[in-house]
Amino acid sequence: MTGLRALTARGRSFLASGIAALVCAFLLGEHDLIRVAILIVALPLLAVMVVARTRYRLSCARRLDPSRVEAGNDSTVTLRLENVTRLPTGLLLIEDTLQYALGTRPRFVLDRVEAKGIREIDYKVRSDLRGRYSIGPLSVRITDPFGLVELARTFTATDSLVVTPQVIPLPYVRLSGEWAGGGDSRTRSVAAAGDDDVAPRDYRQGDDLRRVHWRSTARYGELMVRREEQQWQSRGALLLDTRRPAHRGEGPRSSFEVAVSAAASIGVHLAHEGLGLRLVTDQGPQQLMEGGVQASLLDTLAVVRNSQARSLSNGIAGLRQGGGEGLIVAVLGALDLDDAQSLARLRHGHMTGVAVLLDVATWEGGSEGEVSPEHEQAQAVLAASGWRVLRLPAGVSLASIWPDAAYKRSAA
């Protein structure tokens, strides 16, 4: 019955003509007309049988290269269609399902796939909007050689394309306090003290052989490693302001999307420096997706959305939960005085605080120097407490202001 419903206009015409000829043959007693009528009726029915049999013997696979792509870049989708029957197919019309942000649905026509034949089709997708997009399922419309039947099949398999925020390469800057328990100062103190002052310990399974202290090994007759040279994990936190009231504009050029791109750029930059990073938003600490620090951060930021929160209190509380972090980088939208004072109290001791403060007024058509009094007061509060404040107006690259985050040694 499914095959009969798949008859094309031509197939229905053949079937109707054959039935009409058969009725006329009986009424007129024309035996030759009966033979013609049976042939005309049998042709679309045979086509239905052939197409219905082929319908369940096609396999499809999809490959994305790459499966994670930065916003504005292309990804290549490869479709692999295999005819697993011993009969060649007829005309195939192939259509893949895409979400609107990835463009129009790609359509292809395959004239014929031989028995056990394989066809591969490539097409490109691109999105200027970050997110996780589903590709598929694939639908195939199968026709017989005479065009009498057209049967649609939809595969169930889908794949996901992750479009990450734009990552801007940042220049290297020295951030004092970014290491919790290690860092350059620690390395220099060990080197200055010399090997004689190193407190060795017994070698343990899994220790790096480069840590072996050969003088102590010779003295004790067993492998000894430098206690100071155990692997130190740098720790830091990245705060992203996702509050809808704190941002202006819509689409890829909005201040919120610029803030997400800035957070991704800073996170990738610090991950390359070996920083163990936590992501916190105004909703609190975020669970990073599986994978390496860089990949998991980008995957998480790819799907982050605006919140309706009015305050950064939950995010600030999430930063306090971390404790012991040597570096906090905050990417902020419009900031009021209360949130600024709460952020200012987070910084203590040798901890480094860097605030990338978006001038959201410039996303509303205001000039670069046009800042609300409350926003300016918040900036002054952060700067007075030792935060390094980087102002980011619309149209300015983060890379151009990032050097201002560098540690500046005071003059003697």
C-alpha positions as CSV (number, residue, x, y, z in Angstrom):
1,M,0.0,0.0,0.0
2,T,2.9,2.4,0.7
3,G,4.2,1.7,-2.8
4,L,0.8,2.4,-4.3
5,R,0.6,5.7,-2.5
6,A,4.1,6.5,-4.0
7,L,2.8,6.4,-7.6
8,T,3.7,9.5,-9.5
9,A,1.2,11.3,-11.8
10,R,2.6,9.2,-14.7
11,G,2.2,6.0,-12.7
12,R,-1.4,6.8,-11.7
13,S,-2.2,7.7,-15.3
14,F,-0.8,4.3,-16.5
15,L,-2.9,2.5,-13.8
16,A,-6.1,4.4,-14.6
17,S,-5.6,3.9,-18.3
18,G,-5.0,0.2,-17.9
19,I,-8.1,-0.2,-15.7
20,A,-10.2,1.7,-18.2
21,A,-8.9,-0.4,-21.1
22,L,-9.6,-3.5,-19.1
23,V,-13.2,-2.4,-18.5
24,C,-13.7,-1.5,-22.1
25,A,-12.2,-4.9,-23.2
26,F,-14.8,-6.8,-21.1
27,L,-17.6,-4.6,-22.3
28,L,-16.6,-4.8,-26.0
29,G,-15.4,-8.4,-25.8
30,E,-11.9,-7.5,-27.3
31,H,-9.4,-10.1,-26.1
32,D,-6.4,-8.2,-27.6
33,L,-7.4,-5.2,-25.6
34,I,-7.4,-7.2,-22.5
35,R,-3.7,-8.2,-23.1
36,V,-2.8,-4.5,-23.6
37,A,-4.7,-3.5,-20.5
38,I,-3.0,-6.1,-18.3
39,L,0.4,-4.9,-19.6
40,I,-0.4,-1.3,-18.8
41,V,-1.7,-2.2,-15.3
42,A,1.2,-4.5,-14.6
43,L,3.9,-2.0,-15.5
44,P,3.3,0.5,-12.5
45,L,2.7,-2.5,-10.2
46,L,6.0,-4.1,-11.1
47,A,7.7,-0.7,-10.6
48,V,6.1,-0.5,-7.1
49,M,7.5,-3.9,-6.3
50,V,11.0,-3.1,-7.5
51,V,11.2,0.2,-5.8
52,A,9.7,-1.1,-2.5
53,R,12.3,-3.8,-2.5
54,T,15.2,-1.3,-3.1
55,R,13.9,1.0,-0.4
56,Y,15.1,-1.0,2.5
57,R,18.5,-1.9,1.1
58,L,20.3,1.4,1.0
59,S,22.8,2.5,3.7
60,C,24.0,5.9,4.5
61,A,26.9,7.4,6.5
62,R,27.9,11.0,7.2
63,R,31.3,12.5,8.0
64,L,32.0,16.0,9.2
65,D,35.5,17.5,8.7
66,P,36.0,19.2,11.0
67,S,33.2,18.4,13.5
68,R,34.2,21.5,15.6
69,V,34.6,24.7,13.6
70,E,35.0,28.4,14.5
71,A,32.1,30.7,13.7
72,G,32.5,32.0,10.1
73,N,34.5,29.0,8.9
74,D,33.4,26.1,6.6
75,S,33.0,22.5,7.5
76,T,32.8,19.8,4.8
77,V,30.0,17.2,5.1
78,T,30.6,14.0,3.2
79,L,27.7,11.7,2.5
80,R,28.4,8.0,1.7
81,L,25.5,6.2,0.1
82,E,25.7,2.5,-0.6
83,N,23.4,0.3,-2.6
84,V,23.6,-3.0,-0.8
85,T,21.3,-4.9,-3.1
86,R,22.2,-6.8,-6.3
87,L,19.9,-4.6,-8.4
88,P,20.9,-1.2,-9.6
89,T,18.8,1.7,-8.4
90,G,16.9,4.2,-10.5
91,L,17.0,7.9,-10.2
92,L,17.8,9.1,-6.6
93,L,17.0,12.5,-5.3
94,I,19.0,13.1,-2.1
95,E,18.2,15.9,0.4
96,D,20.0,16.5,3.7
97,T,18.3,18.2,6.6
98,L,20.0,21.4,7.9
99,Q,19.1,23.9,10.5
100,Y,18.4,27.4,9.2
101,A,21.7,28.9,10.5
102,L,23.7,26.5,8.4
103,G,22.1,27.5,5.1
104,T,19.7,26.0,2.6
105,R,19.1,22.2,2.4
106,P,21.5,20.6,-0.1
107,R,19.9,18.6,-2.8
108,F,21.6,16.1,-5.2
109,V,20.5,13.9,-8.0
110,L,22.1,10.5,-8.7
111,D,21.2,9.0,-12.0
112,R,22.0,5.4,-11.1
113,V,23.8,3.4,-8.5
114,E,25.0,0.0,-9.6
115,A,24.6,-3.1,-7.5
116,K,26.9,-2.9,-4.5
117,G,27.9,0.5,-5.7
118,I,29.0,3.4,-3.5
119,R,28.6,7.1,-4.0
120,E,30.2,9.9,-2.0
121,I,28.9,13.5,-2.1
122,D,30.5,16.5,-0.5
123,Y,29.0,19.8,0.5
124,K,30.0,22.7,2.8
125,V,28.1,24.2,5.7
126,R,28.9,27.5,7.4
127,S,27.4,29.5,10.3
128,D,28.2,32.9,11.6
129,L,26.4,32.0,14.8
130,R,28.0,29.8,17.4
131,G,26.0,26.8,18.7
132,R,25.6,23.1,18.4
133,Y,23.7,22.2,15.2
134,S,22.1,18.9,14.2
135,I,22.7,17.7,10.6
136,G,20.4,15.2,9.2
137,P,18.5,13.0,8.9
138,L,19.0,12.3,5.2
139,S,16.1,11.7,2.9
140,V,16.3,9.8,-0.3
141,R,13.6,9.8,-3.0
142,I,13.8,6.6,-5.1
143,T,12.3,6.4,-8.6
144,D,12.0,3.6,-11.1
145,P,13.6,3.9,-14.6
146,F,10.2,4.9,-16.1
147,G,9.3,7.5,-13.5
148,L,6.1,5.7,-12.4
149,V,6.9,5.4,-8.7
150,E,8.7,7.8,-6.4
151,L,9.3,6.5,-2.9
152,A,10.8,8.6,0.0
153,R,13.0,7.1,2.6
154,T,14.3,9.0,5.7
155,F,17.3,7.7,7.6
156,T,17.4,8.2,11.3
157,A,21.1,9.0,11.8
158,T,22.1,12.6,12.6
159,D,25.4,14.2,13.4
160,S,26.3,17.3,15.4
161,L,28.4,20.3,14.3
162,V,29.8,22.5,17.0
163,V,30.3,26.1,16.0
164,T,32.6,27.7,18.5
165,P,33.1,31.4,19.2
166,Q,35.7,33.3,17.3
167,V,39.1,32.9,18.9
168,I,41.4,35.9,18.6
169,P,45.1,35.2,19.0
170,L,46.4,37.3,21.9
171,P,50.0,38.5,22.5
172,Y,51.9,37.0,25.4
173,V,51.8,39.0,28.6
174,R,53.2,38.2,32.0
175,L,50.4,37.9,34.6
176,S,51.8,38.0,38.1
177,G,50.1,35.7,40.6
178,E,48.7,33.4,37.9
179,W,50.4,30.3,39.4
180,A,49.0,28.8,42.5
181,G,52.0,27.0,44.1
182,G,54.5,27.4,41.2
183,G,55.6,29.7,38.4
184,D,58.6,31.6,37.3
185,S,59.5,32.9,40.7
186,R,59.5,29.3,42.1
187,T,61.7,28.1,39.4
188,R,64.2,30.8,39.9
189,S,64.4,30.2,43.6
190,V,65.2,26.6,43.1
191,A,67.8,27.4,40.5
192,A,69.4,30.0,42.8
193,A,69.5,27.7,45.8
194,G,71.3,25.0,43.8
195,D,71.0,21.2,43.8
196,D,72.4,20.8,47.2
197,D,69.4,22.4,48.8
198,V,66.8,20.3,47.0
199,A,64.9,18.0,49.3
200,P,64.7,14.7,47.4
201,R,62.1,11.9,47.9
202,D,61.8,8.3,46.8
203,Y,60.9,7.6,43.2
204,R,57.3,6.7,42.6
205,Q,55.7,4.9,39.7
206,G,54.8,7.4,37.1
207,D,57.3,10.1,38.1
208,D,59.0,11.9,35.2
209,L,62.6,10.6,34.9
210,R,63.6,14.2,34.2
211,R,63.0,14.9,37.9
212,V,65.6,12.3,39.0
213,H,68.2,13.9,41.4
214,W,71.3,12.0,40.4
215,R,73.5,13.1,43.3
216,S,71.0,11.9,45.9
217,T,70.4,8.7,43.8
218,A,74.2,7.9,44.0
219,R,74.2,8.7,47.7
220,Y,71.3,6.5,48.7
221,G,71.6,3.8,46.1
222,E,68.1,4.2,44.8
223,L,66.2,6.5,42.5
224,M,65.4,9.9,44.1
225,V,63.4,12.7,42.6
226,R,63.4,16.4,43.4
227,R,60.5,17.2,45.7
228,E,60.3,20.8,44.4
229,E,60.1,19.7,40.8
230,Q,56.8,17.9,41.2
231,Q,54.3,19.1,38.6
232,W,52.6,22.2,39.9
233,Q,49.1,22.9,38.5
234,S,48.4,26.6,37.8
235,R,44.8,27.6,38.7
236,G,42.6,30.4,37.5
237,A,39.0,31.3,36.9
238,L,37.3,32.9,34.0
239,L,34.1,34.9,34.8
240,L,31.7,35.6,31.9
241,D,28.9,38.1,32.3
242,T,25.9,36.6,30.5
243,R,23.2,38.9,31.9
244,R,20.9,40.1,29.2
245,P,20.4,43.6,30.8
246,A,24.2,44.1,30.9
247,H,24.5,43.8,27.1
248,R,23.4,45.7,24.0
249,G,22.8,44.8,20.4
250,E,21.6,41.7,18.6
251,G,23.2,39.0,16.5
252,P,26.9,38.2,15.9
253,R,28.0,41.8,16.5
254,S,26.2,42.3,19.8
255,S,28.2,43.0,22.9
256,F,27.2,39.6,24.4
257,E,28.7,37.8,21.4
258,V,31.8,39.9,21.6
259,A,32.0,39.0,25.3
260,V,31.7,35.3,24.6
261,S,34.4,35.6,21.9
262,A,36.7,37.5,24.4
263,A,36.2,34.8,27.0
264,A,37.0,32.0,24.5
265,S,40.1,33.9,23.3
266,I,41.4,34.5,26.8
267,G,40.6,30.9,27.9
268,V,42.4,29.4,24.9
269,H,45.4,31.7,25.5
270,L,45.7,30.8,29.2
271,A,45.2,27.1,28.4
272,H,48.2,27.2,26.1
273,E,50.1,28.6,29.1
274,G,49.2,25.5,31.1
275,L,46.5,27.1,33.3
276,G,43.9,24.9,35.0
277,L,40.8,26.9,34.2
278,R,37.4,27.2,35.8
279,L,34.5,28.8,33.9
280,V,32.0,30.8,36.0
281,T,29.1,32.9,34.8
282,D,26.6,35.0,36.6
283,Q,24.6,31.8,37.2
284,G,27.6,30.2,39.1
285,P,30.3,27.7,38.2
286,Q,29.8,25.9,34.9
287,Q,30.5,22.2,34.3
288,L,32.8,22.0,31.3
289,M,32.1,19.4,28.7
290,E,34.3,16.4,28.3
291,G,37.7,16.8,26.5
292,G,40.8,18.8,27.0
293,V,40.7,22.2,28.7
294,Q,40.6,24.1,25.4
295,A,38.1,21.9,23.6
296,S,35.8,21.6,26.6
297,L,35.9,25.3,27.2
298,L,35.0,26.1,23.5
299,D,32.3,23.5,23.5
300,T,30.7,25.0,26.6
301,L,31.0,28.5,25.3
302,A,29.5,27.4,22.0
303,V,26.1,26.9,23.7
304,V,26.1,29.5,26.4
305,R,23.1,31.8,26.3
306,N,21.9,35.0,27.9
307,S,20.5,34.9,31.4
308,Q,17.8,37.0,33.0
309,A,19.9,37.7,36.1
310,R,20.2,41.3,37.3
311,S,23.2,40.8,39.5
312,L,26.6,39.1,39.5
313,S,26.1,37.8,43.0
314,N,25.9,34.1,42.0
315,G,29.0,34.4,39.9
316,I,31.0,36.1,42.6
317,A,29.9,33.5,45.1
318,G,31.1,30.8,42.6
319,L,34.5,32.5,42.4
320,R,34.8,32.5,46.2
321,Q,34.1,28.7,46.2
322,G,37.3,28.1,44.1
323,G,39.7,29.5,46.7
324,G,43.4,29.6,46.2
325,E,43.2,30.8,42.6
326,G,46.1,33.0,41.6
327,L,44.3,34.6,38.6
328,I,40.8,35.8,37.9
329,V,39.8,37.2,34.5
330,A,36.4,38.7,34.3
331,V,34.7,39.6,31.0
332,L,31.9,42.1,32.0
333,G,29.1,44.0,30.4
334,A,27.4,47.0,32.1
335,L,28.5,47.0,35.7
336,D,26.9,48.7,38.7
337,L,28.6,49.9,41.8
338,D,27.4,47.0,44.1
339,D,28.8,44.3,41.8
340,A,32.0,46.3,41.3
341,Q,32.5,46.5,45.1
342,S,31.9,42.7,45.5
343,L,34.4,42.0,42.7
344,A,36.9,44.3,44.3
345,R,36.7,42.4,47.6
346,L,37.6,39.2,45.8
347,R,41.1,40.4,45.1
348,H,43.5,39.8,48.0
349,G,47.2,39.2,48.6
350,H,49.1,38.3,45.4
351,M,46.1,37.3,43.4
352,T,45.8,38.9,40.0
353,G,42.5,40.3,38.8
354,V,42.0,41.3,35.1
355,A,38.6,42.9,34.1
356,V,37.7,43.2,30.5
357,L,35.0,45.8,30.7
358,L,32.9,46.2,27.6
359,D,31.8,49.8,26.9
360,V,28.2,48.7,26.0
361,A,27.2,52.3,25.3
362,T,29.2,52.1,22.1
363,W,27.0,49.2,20.9
364,E,24.1,51.6,21.0
365,G,25.7,54.2,18.7
366,G,27.4,56.1,21.5
367,S,31.0,57.4,21.1
368,E,33.9,55.6,22.6
369,G,34.3,58.1,25.4
370,E,30.6,58.1,26.3
371,V,30.3,56.1,29.5
372,S,27.5,56.2,32.1
373,P,28.6,57.7,35.5
374,E,27.7,54.4,37.3
375,H,29.8,52.4,34.9
376,E,32.7,54.8,35.3
377,Q,32.5,54.6,39.1
378,A,32.5,50.8,38.9
379,Q,35.6,50.9,36.8
380,A,37.3,53.2,39.3
381,V,36.4,50.9,42.2
382,L,38.0,47.9,40.4
383,A,41.1,49.9,39.5
384,A,41.5,51.2,43.1
385,S,41.4,47.6,44.5
386,G,44.2,46.5,42.2
387,W,42.2,45.0,39.3
388,R,43.7,45.6,35.9
389,V,40.9,47.1,33.9
390,L,40.8,46.8,30.1
391,R,38.1,48.8,28.4
392,L,36.8,47.2,25.2
393,P,34.6,49.5,22.9
394,A,32.7,48.3,19.9
395,G,34.9,47.7,16.9
396,V,38.1,47.3,18.9
397,S,40.0,44.1,18.8
398,L,40.8,42.4,22.2
399,A,44.3,41.7,21.0
400,S,45.0,45.5,20.8
401,I,44.1,46.1,24.5
402,W,45.3,42.7,26.0
403,P,48.9,44.0,26.6
404,D,47.5,46.4,29.2
405,A,46.8,43.3,31.4
406,A,50.6,42.8,31.8
407,Y,52.2,43.0,35.2
408,K,54.0,46.3,35.4
409,R,56.8,46.4,37.9
410,S,56.8,49.5,39.9
411,A,59.8,51.8,39.5
412,A,62.5,51.8,42.2
